[in-house]
Each structure stands twice: as structure tokens, then as C-alpha cells.
Amino acid sequence: MSLQSMTGFARAEGTSGRTRWAWELRSVNGKGLDLRLRLPPGFEAMEVEARRLAGEAFTRGNMQVALSVSISEPQVEAVVNEQALAAVVALRERLAGIVDPAPLRLDALLSLRGVVDFREVEESGDERVRRDEDIQAGLAEAVERLAAMRRQEGAALADVLLDQVGRIETLTLAVESDPSRSVAAIAERLSAQVEQLLQGATALDRDRLHQEAALLATKADLREEVDRLKAHVRAARDLIRNGGPVGRKLDFLAQEFNRESNTICSKSNAAAITAAGIELKVVIDQFREQVQNLE
């Protein structure tokens, strides 16, 4: 299963009878799955299907789902008000001996308000059912297109993340192999520091100073931090390669990476290790920033 980004856009459009419709889906980063719909009047029932499809395809992201509908080539029909027409005919017959009883003409009837109305032809029940089915099929298509775009961007992010994890590993190995961490280098440095303290200070206990120096050296040892960083590197690579909705897990690992790099910087007693620790923090910040885009 591939990684998915949380950002993307998709559009699907089509016609059903005289109805033209279009779906537009936009997705950005979010802590959970937040769906906001904008549906025209009369299509509110589409919300249930939209939430179902989105819930099946995605687990995170702030999504905007909009449906636009228009009627092409409207059809108009004439509707005769039978009661009004009957009233007009009855009035003509009643007034036949008073006014000119000329035959009623169509243009005369059309000029009488309320006798003939013109209105748009309404869709039949079967036509509405087919229309809604077509629109829902378009929604499913738009959701799939959005998922495909998010997978495509997720694949690109996977390459970036693996490169950053590789840089974290390289810097970790640089800290591990730095000459300042060798036993001989540590012993020489501690010996020099103890001798410096003992010069002209007869009251200081040489053995006690050596013990304190050894204790400080133990506290400054970076073995645990290096081992944890290497373990986190392996875990991050596995998550990225296995794919799926692993954004939260990678974000947790980014926090762990940052914690170990902070400890390395605070324990460092060599310029090279400090520089590597600072570079680690920069790469880890970049890693975490990219992870925020993942589902």
C-alpha cells in the first residue's frame, strides 16, 4: 500500500438528461477527516453518499466537496387553467346578447391572465432517479481521482522522506565514528583536564578527581542516543516502504529523532559532534515538515 498525501484536487462532470452537473473536491492537511459539503437545494441527500465514499477512501484531511448543477435547454409547456377557461366561455355565452358574440380566438385567450400559463417541464420520477444515480457515479469517480492524486503526491513524498532518513543515518554514523569518542581520545582529554586542575592545587585528591572525571565521561557517552537513532531510522524506513496511513507514526518518530539530537548536542564535548548534532536537527525539522503532509 502506497503513501498518501493529504493535499489534492479532483473534478468530475457530466450530463444526465437535461441536467449538467460537476463535482469539485479539494483536500488539505488535517488532524482527522473533516468533510465540508456545498450542495445545491434539492440535492442534500447526496451528503450521506459523499461522507460514505470519503470515509472509505481517506482517513485524514480537511476536504471541501462542492456540487454544481444546471439545466441545459429548458423545456416549456403550456398549462391551461380549465376553471378559468370555463369561466371565460360561460361569460361569453351570458353576454352574447349584449356584446359582439364573435368566436373566441387563441390570441385573445392567451392575453387573458390566468387562462394559460407557461412553465418549465418537470422531470419525471424515473428521470430524477437516473439523474441522481449519474451524479452519485460522478462523485465516486471524483473521489477516486482525488485518491489517485494523493497517492501520486505521496509517492513523491516517500522519495523525499527516504532521502532525509538517509541523511539522518549518515550524520548518526558520523557521530558514532567521530575520533573524539574513542577510548584513547576520551582518556587523553580527561587526563589533561585532571592535570590542569591539579597544577598548584595540593589540596585536591587526585584519585577523587579521576573518579569524578570518569563519572562525567560516562554521563557524556552517546552510545544510547546513537543506538536509538539507528533504531528510529530502521523504523522510519519500514513505515515509508510499507505505506498506508502512517503520517501520525512518522510524526512521532520525528519527535524521537529530535529528542536524541538535542541530547547529543547537550552531551557533546567535541566541535565535530556538535556540528553533526546541529545538522541533524536541521534535517529532522525538514523531515517533520514533510511528514505533516502525509495521511
N, C-alpha and C positions, 0 to 999 in steps of 0.2 A: 504493500500500500504506500503510495507516494505522499510526500508532504503537501499541505495546502496552505497557501497564503490566505489572509483574511480580507484582502483587497481585490476588487474585481468589478466588472461591469458586463451586463448582458442585455440583449434586446431580442424580442421575438414578435413578429407581426403577421397579420393575415386577414382574410375576409371570410365571412360566413353569411351567405345570402347578401343582403344589402348592408350588413354591419361590417365595418372595418375596425379592427382592434390592434392594440400594440401593448406589450409588456416591457417595462424597463426595470432592471434590478441593479442596485448599487450596493456594494459591501465595503466596509472599512473595519479597522481594528475594534475589538470589543472584548470585555471580560467574559461575557457569555453570549448567547444567541438572542439578539434583540431585533425583532421584526416590526417595522413600521409600514403600514399599508395605506395607500391612497387610491380609493376605488370610487368610480362614478356612481351616482344614485341608481339604484336598481340592481347593482352588482355586489352588494355587501356579502352575499352568501359565498362569494369566492374566497373570503378571508379564511374559512376553515381549510379549504384545499391548499391555499398558499402556505399556511402555517404547517400543515402536514408535510408537504413536499420539502419545505426548508428544513424542518426538523429531521427529516430522513437524510438529507444531503449534507448538512452542516452542523457543527457543534458550537462554533463561536463566530462572532462578527456582528457588527451593527449594520442591519440591512434595510434599505428602502425599496419597497415594491410598489410600483405605480402601474395602473391600467388606464389607458385612454381608449375611448370608444366613440365612433362617429358613424352616421348613417349616410351612405352614398346613394345618389339617385333616389331621393324620396318619392314615393308614390302617393298620389292624392286621389281620393274618391269623393263622389257627391252623395250626400245623405239627405234624403227627403223627409221632412217633418210631416208625416201623414196627417196628424191632427191639424196642423196649421194649414195644409193644403185643403183639407176637407172644409175648414172654416172659410177659406177664400172662395171655394166653389159654392158653398151654401149662401155666402153673402152675395155672390153674383146672381144666383137664382132669385134671391129675395128682392134684389134691387133691379130685376130685369125690366120691370115696367116703368122705372124711374130714370135709369141711366141707359146708355148705349149698351145693348147686350152683345157686343162683338165677342167672337170666340177668344178664349184665353190664349195668349201667346207665351212661348217659353221665355223669351227675353223679359216679358212682363213679370212672370213668376220669379225669375232669377233676381229681379230688382226688389222683390218683397223680402224684407228682413225676416228671418226665421223659417221661411218655407224650404229653402235649400241651403245646406251648409257644406263646406268643403273641408275635409280633414285628411291627415296622413293615414295611410293604410297601416293598421297594426299587424304585427307578426302573429301568426297562429301559434298555438301551444307547441306543436311539433317543431315549428321553426325556431322558437325560443330554446327548446331543449337542445336542438342541434347546434345552435349558436353558442350556448353555454358549454357544450362539450368541446367545441372547437377552441373556445377561449381557454378552457382548462388544459387542453392539449398544448396550446401555445405557452401556458405557464410552465408546464413540465419541461418543455423544450428550453425555455429561458433559464430555468433552474439548472439544467444540465450544462448549458453553455457557460453559466457563471461558475459552476463547479470545475469545468474544464479549464477556464481561465485561471481560477485559483490554484489548480494543480500545476498548470504551466509555470505560474509565478513561484509556486512552492518548489518546483524542481530547480529553478534558477537560484532560489534562496539556499537550497541544500548545498549547491556547489560553493556558494559564498561561505556558508557556515562551516563546511568541511575544511575549507582553506584557513579559516580563522582558528579552528580547533588544531590544525596542523601547526600554525604559528605558536599557539599556546604550548603545544607539546615541545616544539623546538626551544622555546625560552625556558621551559621547565628543565629540559635536559641540559641547557647551558648553565642553569643554576646548580644542577646536580654535579656537573663535571668541572665547575669552576675550581681552579687550583687553590683558592683561598679556603676551600672546605676540606682539603686533605689533612690527615692527622699530623703530618710533619709541619704544614703551614700553621695549623692551629697551635701546635706545641711551641713553635718558634715565636709566634706572636705573643702567646701568654707568657713565655719565659722573658721576653723583652719587657713586657709590661710589669712583671713582678720585679725584675732587676731595677727598673726605673723607680718603682715605689720604694725599694729598699735602700737606694742611694741616700746616705746621710740620715737614715731613719733607723737608729739602733733599737728603738722600742718595738718595732714591728716584728711579728713572728713569721719567719719565712715559711714554715710548714703550713700555718694557718692561711697565709696569703695564697699559697699554691692550692689549698683546698677550695678557697673562695673562687679562685680563678677557674678551677676545674668545674665548679658548680655553674658559674656563669657560662662557660663554654657549652655545658650540657643544655642549658636553657636556650642558648642561641643556635642549637643544632637544627637544621632544616630538613632532616630526613623525613619526618612525619608529613610536613607540608608538601614535599616533593612527591612522596608516595600517594598522597590524597589527590594531588593534581593529576598524576598519571592515571589514577583510577577514574577520575572525573572525565578525563579525555577519552578513555575507552567507552565509558557510559554514553557520552555525548555522541560519539561516532555511531554506536549501536542504535541510538534513538533516531538519528538523522537517516541512517541507511534503512532502518525498518519502516520508517514513515508513520503515517497516521496522525491523529490529533495529539501531538507531543509538545505543543508550544509551552504548556504550563511546566512540564517536566524539564525542558531545556532552560526555561527561565529560572527554575530552582537551581539547576547546575551552574548557571551563570552567577547566581548569588554565592554558591560554594566556591567557584573559581575566584571570585572577588575576595572572599574571606581569606583564602590561602595566600593570595598575592599580597594582601595587606599585612598578613603575619610575616611573610618573607621580608617585606620592606622594613618592618619594625625590628626584626631579629638581625638584619643584615649588618655585617661588620666589614664589608668589602665593597668598594665602589662598583665593581663589575656586577655583583649580585644586586645591589640597589638599582643599578641601571636596568638590569633584566626584570626586576620586580616592577619598576615603573612602566616599562614597555608591556609587561603582562597586563597591568591594569588598563592600559590604553586598548589593547586588543580585546580584552574581556568586555570593556564598555561597548566596543563595536559589535561584538558577538551578541551581547544582550539587546542592543538596539535592534538588530536584525530579527532576533527571536520574538520580539514583540509583534512582528507581522505574521507569525505563524498561528495556525489554528491549534 
